[in-house]
């Protein structure tokens, strides 16, 4: 966290009356998972094309998927955000980046190929091909026309049931931040703290600030993880879309 962000967070907490203890505790106060975390060697990437990890133009990198412990590269912020969000989507079983090379006939009659960004295997048995692109590049790169050609020519039949795209409207930085917190909470799940937090929600009526649900917790970090587990289950939901922070208004749906 940048120093200015840390200062802002500290001052905001003081403004809302939070007690701030800067002493270093003798034992972990944030992550105490019920089941020990396994750190396994990531499985290699299996896509048709492995993007370069460096570019002067694009936001690039890689992550390890929580679904199958496999390396998943990305070559734009939209792709990175989408990968995080797909991992927290309970409808998605498996994410395959750069999965297939699809043939299609271009407007000039020539045969070309396109490697789409993602193949999603869904719980209901469906499979969906998804392209990820910033809105400004949708028409500039001709992606909409390409996807329509793939649809009209049926070039993905037998590979997937649907084909679609996502932009930064869906794969936003705020939504990706929430996805990161959910992924973290899944890894650090503490059963006792989860049930304490869930019982706490039974007494909530109407809207409540996220920070109010941390009151009395010692240490608050364990309660925070439990609350994100409940957000993952949709039992605790934000009133407004966007990044969920301590001052966010939440509603309960047990």
C-alpha positions in Angstrom: 0.0 0.0 0.0 1.3 3.5 -0.9 2.1 5.7 2.1 -0.6 8.3 1.1 -3.2 5.5 0.9 -2.1 4.1 4.3 -2.3 7.6 5.8 -5.8 8.1 4.2 -7.0 4.8 5.6 -5.6 5.6 9.1 -7.2 9.1 9.2 -10.5 7.7 7.9 -10.5 5.1 10.7 -9.9 7.7 13.3 -12.7 9.9 11.9 -15.2 7.0 12.3 -14.0 6.3 15.8 -12.1 3.1 15.2 -9.5 2.1 17.7 -6.1 1.9 16.0 -3.4 -0.2 17.7 0.0 0.0 16.0 1.7 -2.5 18.3 3.1 -5.7 16.7 1.2 -8.7 18.0 3.1 -11.9 19.2 1.0 -14.2 16.9 -0.9 -14.0 13.6 -4.0 -11.8 13.7 -5.2 -12.0 10.1 -5.0 -15.5 8.7 -5.6 -18.5 10.9 -7.2 -21.0 8.5 -8.9 -24.1 10.0 -7.3 -26.3 7.3 -3.6 -25.8 6.7 -2.8 -24.1 3.4 -1.1 -26.3 0.8 1.5 -24.6 -1.3 1.8 -26.8 -4.4 4.0 -26.2 -7.5 1.8 -24.6 -10.1 0.9 -26.7 -13.2 2.2 -25.4 -16.5 0.1 -23.2 -18.9 -1.8 -25.3 -21.5 -3.1 -22.6 -23.9 -2.5 -22.4 -27.7 -0.4 -19.2 -27.3 1.6 -18.1 -24.3 1.7 -14.3 -24.3 5.0 -12.5 -23.6 5.3 -11.4 -19.9 6.6 -8.0 -21.0 5.2 -5.3 -23.2 5.6 -1.5 -23.6 1.9 -1.2 -24.4 -0.1 -3.7 -22.4 -0.6 -4.7 -18.7 0.8 -8.2 -18.6 1.6 -11.0 -16.1 0.3 -14.3 -14.8 -1.5 -15.8 -11.8 -2.2 -19.3 -10.5 -5.8 -20.4 -10.7 -7.5 -21.5 -7.5 -9.7 -24.0 -9.4 -6.9 -26.2 -10.9 -3.6 -24.7 -9.6 -2.5 -23.9 -13.2 -0.7 -20.9 -14.4 -3.0 -18.4 -16.2 -1.3 -15.6 -18.1 -3.0 -12.3 -19.1 -2.0 -9.5 -21.5 -4.3 -6.7 -20.5 -5.9 -5.3 -17.3 -9.3 -6.4 -18.5 -8.1 -10.0 -19.0 -6.4 -9.9 -15.5 -9.6 -8.6 -13.8 -11.8 -11.1 -15.7 -9.6 -14.0 -14.6 -10.0 -12.9 -11.0 -13.7 -12.5 -11.3 -14.3 -15.8 -13.1 -12.5 -17.6 -10.2 -15.0 -16.2 -7.7 -18.0 -16.9 -9.9 -19.8 -20.0 -8.4 -21.1 -20.9 -11.9 -17.6 -21.5 -13.3 -15.8 -24.8 -12.7 -12.7 -24.3 -14.9 -11.0 -21.4 -16.7 -8.8 -22.1 -19.7 -7.0 -19.0 -21.1 -6.0 -18.9 -24.8 -7.7 -22.3 -25.2 -8.3 -22.8 -28.9 -7.4 -21.5 -32.4 -10.6 -21.0 -34.3 -10.7 -20.8 -38.1 -13.0 -18.3 -39.8 -13.6 -16.7 -43.2 -12.8 -13.0 -43.3 -14.7 -10.4 -45.3 -12.3 -10.8 -48.3 -12.8 -14.5 -48.4 -9.5 -15.5 -46.9 -9.3 -18.1 -44.2 -7.9 -16.8 -40.9 -7.4 -18.0 -37.3 -8.2 -16.4 -34.0 -7.2 -17.5 -30.5 -9.9 -16.4 -28.1 -9.1 -15.3 -24.5 -11.0 -17.8 -22.4 -13.0 -21.0 -22.4 -15.2 -21.3 -19.3 -16.5 -24.7 -18.2 -19.7 -24.1 -16.2 -21.4 -26.1 -13.5 -24.4 -26.9 -15.5 -22.2 -28.5 -18.2 -22.2 -25.6 -20.5 -19.1 -24.1 -22.1 -18.6 -20.5 -23.0 -15.9 -18.7 -25.1 -15.2 -15.2 -23.8 -13.1 -12.4 -25.4 -11.8 -9.7 -23.1 -11.2 -6.2 -24.5 -11.4 -2.6 -23.4 -14.4 -0.8 -24.8 -12.4 1.6 -26.9 -10.8 -1.3 -28.7 -13.9 -3.3 -29.4 -14.6 -1.6 -32.7 -11.0 -0.4 -33.4 -9.8 -4.0 -33.6 -13.0 -5.4 -35.2 -13.6 -7.8 -32.4 -17.4 -7.5 -32.6 -17.4 -8.3 -36.3 -15.0 -11.2 -35.7 -17.2 -12.7 -32.9 -20.3 -12.4 -35.2 -18.5 -14.2 -38.0 -17.5 -17.0 -35.6 -21.1 -17.2 -34.5 -22.6 -17.1 -38.0 -20.1 -19.6 -39.4 -20.5 -21.9 -36.5 -16.7 -22.3 -36.1 -16.9 -23.0 -32.4 -19.5 -25.7 -32.5 -18.4 -28.8 -30.5 -16.0 -26.6 -28.5 -18.5 -24.3 -26.7 -22.2 -23.5 -26.5 -21.9 -19.7 -26.4 -19.5 -17.0 -27.4 -19.4 -13.5 -25.8 -17.1 -10.7 -24.6 -16.4 -8.7 -21.5 -15.0 -5.1 -21.1 -13.9 -3.0 -18.2 -17.6 -2.3 -17.5 -17.8 -5.9 -16.1 -14.1 -6.5 -15.3 -13.5 -3.3 -13.4 -10.7 -2.6 -11.0 -13.3 -2.3 -8.2 -14.8 -5.7 -9.0 -11.4 -7.3 -9.3 -10.4 -5.9 -5.8 -13.5 -7.6 -4.4 -12.6 -10.8 -6.2 -9.1 -10.8 -4.7 -10.5 -10.4 -1.2 -12.9 -13.3 -1.8 -10.1 -15.5 -3.1 -8.0 -14.6 0.0 -10.9 -15.4 2.3 -11.4 -18.8 0.8 -7.8 -19.7 1.4 -7.9 -18.4 5.0 -11.4 -19.8 5.9 -11.7 -20.2 9.7 -14.8 -22.3 10.6 -15.2 -20.9 14.1 -14.9 -17.3 13.1 -17.3 -17.9 10.2 -20.1 -19.1 12.5 -19.5 -16.3 14.9 -19.9 -13.8 12.0 -22.9 -15.6 10.6 -24.6 -15.6 14.0 -23.9 -11.8 14.2 -25.7 -11.2 10.9 -28.9 -12.8 12.3 -29.4 -9.7 14.5 -28.9 -7.2 11.7 -32.0 -5.3 10.4 -31.7 -3.0 7.4 -28.4 -1.5 6.2 -25.2 -1.7 8.2 -21.7 -0.3 7.7 -19.1 -3.0 7.0 -16.9 -1.5 9.8 -19.8 -1.9 12.3 -19.6 -5.7 11.9 -16.0 -5.6 13.0 -16.9 -4.0 16.4 -15.8 -6.1 19.4 -13.8 -8.5 17.3 -10.4 -9.4 18.7 -8.5 -9.6 16.5 -10.6 -7.9 13.8 -8.6 -9.4 11.0 -10.2 -12.8 11.6 -13.7 -11.3 11.6 -12.9 -9.5 8.3 -12.0 -12.8 6.6 -15.2 -14.4 7.9 -17.3 -11.5 6.6 -15.7 -11.9 3.1 -16.6 -15.6 3.2 -20.2 -14.5 3.8 -19.9 -12.0 0.9 -18.7 -14.9 -1.2 -21.9 -16.8 -0.3 -24.1 -13.7 -1.0 -25.3 -13.8 2.6 -23.8 -10.3 3.0 -24.1 -8.0 0.0 -23.2 -4.3 -0.7 -26.0 -1.8 -1.2 -24.2 -0.3 -4.1 -21.9 -1.9 -6.7 -18.2 -1.1 -6.4 -15.3 -1.7 -4.2 -16.3 -3.0 -0.7 -14.5 -1.1 2.0 -15.0 -0.5 5.7 -17.4 2.3 5.1 -19.6 0.4 2.6 -23.2 0.0 3.4 -24.2 -3.7 3.5 -27.4 -5.7 3.6 -28.0 -9.2 5.0 -29.6 -12.1 3.2 -29.4 -15.3 5.2 
